[in-house]
Amino acid sequence: MMRPPGTQMSRETTVTVVGSLNVDITLRTLTLPVPGETVLASGRSSAFGGKGGNQAIAASALGGNVDLVGAVGADDEGRGYVQELMVRGVRHDGVLVQPDARTGVAVVVVDADAENFIIVDAGANATLRPDWVRQQVTKRPPGILLGQLEVPIDSLEAAAAAIDDTCTFILNPAPMALDPGRLAHLLARADILTPNRKELGQLAGRPEPTTGDEVDRCVEALSFDGTVIVTLGRDGAAVYQPGQARRNHRAPTVEALDTSGAGDAFCGALGVALSRGADLNDATGWAVEIASRATCFAGAQLRPDIVVGTPVW
């Protein structure tokens, strides 16, 4: 297994992921449908997903010490997901099993160019309670807290309030279905923000940026004082640290099959690298490489075998 930057330099800390757990139903099509259009699927598959589960499993696959806080239903899917977390080495005692809810579901449509769109039914994810989250986060204080927007905002706020100044809070603002103003309290607590182009534009109240200059202007327009890492798909990522010039990290050229889990692989890798004491730019470059490799395989959850033998950076 490839070790992340900093593995031999620093004692590892816990990466705690607060986020969603879904069952992904993936449909493969030649093209993505437009409004009013029906297209035929060429294949169908089902797998575990959800941004929280994806990021926790990615971090564990890369050798991280990972806790997951979330919720599933007391159904076959939920029981199966908890078993999968156990097999994948993710501590799951923070996963609440809700007797009166169904496990969340995501429908993922992937076209021939590996582009996708995703529709999510939150299910049990919507029942994740702030008091449960606070209790789980304080039980094993993390060095890295990683959150996304597929669970209630007040639960993420409870997680952010439960950590101390020694913990780095990475907020992945996905999906950005909310009014950005509702994220004000979270942004005030976050240390690192990891939007993609579309999410960056939504946060900044601007059109989706397509050029480097447009990305720069969107970052400047944010009401956020921390570090911003903009994930740019096949163009890699751009790091904006306060008071420093933009740092670009190019992605390796790969033959992409499925991009649906790339952003989650990036976030999981970033969390692991930082938990090992890596420099931010080294961690970002490594995360870009992991995310790129993740697109070469179907499914949203990172497999440990796809990164064997990869150089550290």
N, C-alpha and C positions, 0 to 999 in steps of 0.2 A: 504494500500500500504506500502511496506517496505521502510523505510527511509534509505538513504545511510549513511556511516560513516561521522561524523562531522556535521550532520544536526542541532544539537542544539548548536554547538560550534562557528559557523561562519555565517556571512551574505552571502547569496547566490549571486553569480555572474552569468552573462549570459554565456551560452555555445553556441558559434556560430559554426555551421557546414558548411563548404564549400565543396560541393560534388555533386555527381550524383543522378539523379532520373530516374528510369527505370520502365518499366512494366516487371515483371518476368513471364515467361512461364515455369512451372515446369513439367517435365516428370519423372515418376517413373518407374524404371526398376529393374530387378532382379540383374543384374551386369552392371557395366559401360562398354561401348564398347571400344575395342582397335582399333588402326588404321586398316581400311579395313573391320571392322566387323559391321553388322547390328543387333541391338537388338530391341525387341518389348517392347513398353511402356505398363505398367499395369494401368496407370492413368495419367491424365493431369489436371493442374489447372493454373489459372492466378491470379496474385496479384501484388500490388505495391512493388517496391524494389529499387535497386541502393544503393551503399554504403552510399552516403550522406543522402538519405531519410531514410534508415534503421537506421543509427546511430542517426539521429535527432529524429526519432520517439521513438527509445529505450530510449534516454535521457529524452524525454518528458514523456514517460510511467512511468519512475522512479522518476518523480517529478521535473525534471530539468526545468530551465528557458531557452528556446531554440529558437535560430534564425537559419534559414536555408537559405543559399545562393546557388542558382543553376539555372538550366534552363530546361524548358519543351517545347514541341511543342504546337501550337495552334490547337490541335486535341482533340478528345474525351478523350483519355488517359491522356493528359496533364491537361485538365479541371477537370477530375475526381481526379487526383493526388492532385491538389491544394485544392479541396474540402476535400479530406482525411486528408491533413495536418491541415486544419482548425478544423476538427472534433477531431484530435489527439492532439490538443493544441500546435502545432508548429507554431511560427510566420513565415509567408510565403511571406511577402512583398519583400523579397530578391530573390524570385524565378521569374526569367525572363521568360515570355511567348513569344516564338519565332514564328512569323507568317509563316516563310518559312522553318520550320524544323519539323520533327516528334519526338515525345517523344522517348527516348532511350528504347531499348528492351534487355533483358537478357534471354537466354535459359538456364535453370538449369536442369541438369540430376542428379537424386538422386537414389542410389541403395539400396538394402535390408539392408545393414549395415549402412545406413545413410550417406555414403560418397557421394561426389558430384563433378561434374565439371561444369563450367559456361562459356558460350560464350556471349559476350556483343557487341551489336551494339550501339555505343555512341549516335547517333542521336543528339538531341538538346544539350546534355551535351558538345559536342565538340565546341559549339558556345559560351560558357560562356566566357565573355570578362573581361580582367583585370580591365578596368576602372569601370565596373559595380560592380565587386567584391570589389574593393577598396572603392567605395562609400558606399556600404552596410555594410562593416565591420566597417567603421569609424562612421556610423550613430548611432550605439549603441555599443560602445567599449566593447568587451567581456573580461571576466576573463579567459575563456578557448577557444582556437581556435582549432578545430578538422578538419583535412583534410585527403583526400585519393587521389588515383591516377587515378580515372575514369573521371577527368576533366582536361583541359589543364594545363600543368605545369606552364605557365606564369601567369595563374589566381591564382594558389596557391601561387606563389611567390608574387603576388600583395597583397594577403591576409596577408601573413607573414610580408610584409613591412609596412602594415597599422596598426599593433598592437604595443603597447609599452611594456616596460619591466615588467609591472605588469601582463601581460597576459601570460599564459602558452600555448605553441603551441605543440599539440600532432599530430604527423604525422603517419598515418597508411599507410605504403608503399605497398598498394594493389590496383590493381594487379601490380606485378612487371614485366611489359612487356617492360620496358624501359632499356636502357643502364644506369647502376647505376651512371655513371659519370654525367648524365643529372640532377641528384638530388642534386648535390653539393651545390647549392645555398639554396635549401630547407633545407638540412641537417644542414647547417651553422646557420639557423634561428630556427630550431626545438629544443624544450626542452626535449621531450619524443618521442621515436620511438617505434612503436608497431608491429613488424613483426611476422609472423608465421615462422615455421621452414624453409619452402621452400623459403619464401621471405628473410629470414636471410641469407641463403646460397647464394642466388642471389646477395644480397647487398655486401656480403663478397668476392664474386668471388670464392666460394667453393661449393662442393657438399652439398646437403641438409643434415644437421646434424641429427643424430639419437640417439646419447647419450648425456648425460650432458656435458662430456668433449668436445665433438665436438661442442656443442652449445657455450661453453665457448670460444673455439678457434675462432669460427666465430665472436662472439662479439668483441673479442680482435683485430680481423682483420679489423673491421669497421673504416672508417674515420669519426668518430662521437664522440663528446665530452660530449654529454648529457646522459640522462638515457635511457636505453634500457629495454623494457618489451617484452620478447619473449613468445607468446602464443603457447601452446603445446598441444592443443586439450584435450583429456581425461587425459593428464598428468598435466593439469593446466597451470601455467605460471611461468616464472623465471624473477626476477627483478635484473638488473645490474645498480647500482648507482655508479657514479665515486668515487673511493677510498674506496668502500665498498665490502664486500663479496657478492656473489650471494645469493639471498633470494628466496626460492622455495615456491610456493603456490599450494597445491594439489587441484584437482577438486573433487567434490563429485561424487559418483557413481550414474549414472542415466541410464535409458533405452532410448537411443537416437533414435529419429525418423527422424530428419532432421538437419544436421549440417550447412546448407547453410547460416544462419544468425548469427552463434555463435560469429564470430569475430567482427561483427558489434554491437551485444549486449554488448560484452566486452568493446569496445571502448566507446559506449554511457554511460555505467555504470561508467567507469573510469572517463570520463569527468564530470559527475554529482557529483560523490564523491569528486573529487578535487575542483569543484566549490563551494562545501560546506565546504571547509577547511580541508578535511580528510588528514591524513598521507598517503604517497604514498603506503606503504605496506598494510595498512588497505583498501585503495581504490582498490588495485589490488586483494586482497583476495575476496572482495565483488564482483568485476567485474567477477572473475572466477566463482563464484557461480551463478551469473546471466546468464553468457554465457552457463554454463552447463544446467541450467533449460530451457534455450531457445531451446536447441536441442530436448526437449521432445515433441515439438509441430511443426506441419508442417508450412512452410512459413518462410520468412526471416525477418519479422518485429515483434518486441517484443510486446506482449499483456500485459497490466498492471495486468490482473487477475492472471497471472502465478506466480507472486512473492508475492502475498498477504500472510501474515503470516510468511514469511521467517525471521529468525533472522538476525540481522544487520551484523554480521560476525561470 
